[in-house]
Amino acid sequence: MSKAVWAYSGALLAFLVLDGLWLGVLMSSTYKELLGPLMLAQPKWGPAIVFYLMYVLGAVYFVVLPALSRGSARRAALGGAFFGLVAYGTYDMTNWATLQGWSAQLALMDMAWGGLLTCLASLSGYWTARKMAA
């Protein structure tokens, strides 16, 4: 398999596992408390799947592949953190600006998580591609 496929596989697996733990175990009650009636009883899986596939594709294209071409795990980590902060920030700041019930606390918490999550997923994609496509 090519480096890009390995990078995508490694990043996607890490992203799904970590975000699943975050949303389903660690922060479930916090999101319910902060979002209340805005939350659905069950997520709409179609849009969720499209988001995960597209977001990780963006992280691999804009972060992981350039880091691989430079041989820099540091670039993967920092680029992933920045990409996550910008992407999650766009979502959170827009929601905070336009939706009732979207708080500064929620926006900042979610942006921090997006930065950390994308950093770790990008590193996972980077190391998976380095090890498996070598």
Secondary structure as GFF3:
##gff-version 3
##sequence-region A 1 134
A	DSSP	alpha_helix	3	21	.	.	.	ID=ss1
A	DSSP	pi_helix	22	26	.	.	.	ID=ss2
A	DSSP	alpha_helix	28	35	.	.	.	ID=ss3
A	DSSP	three_ten_helix	36	38	.	.	.	ID=ss4
A	DSSP	alpha_helix	45	59	.	.	.	ID=ss5
A	DSSP	pi_helix	60	64	.	.	.	ID=ss6
A	DSSP	alpha_helix	65	70	.	.	.	ID=ss7
A	DSSP	alpha_helix	73	98	.	.	.	ID=ss8
A	DSSP	alpha_helix	104	132	.	.	.	ID=ss9
###
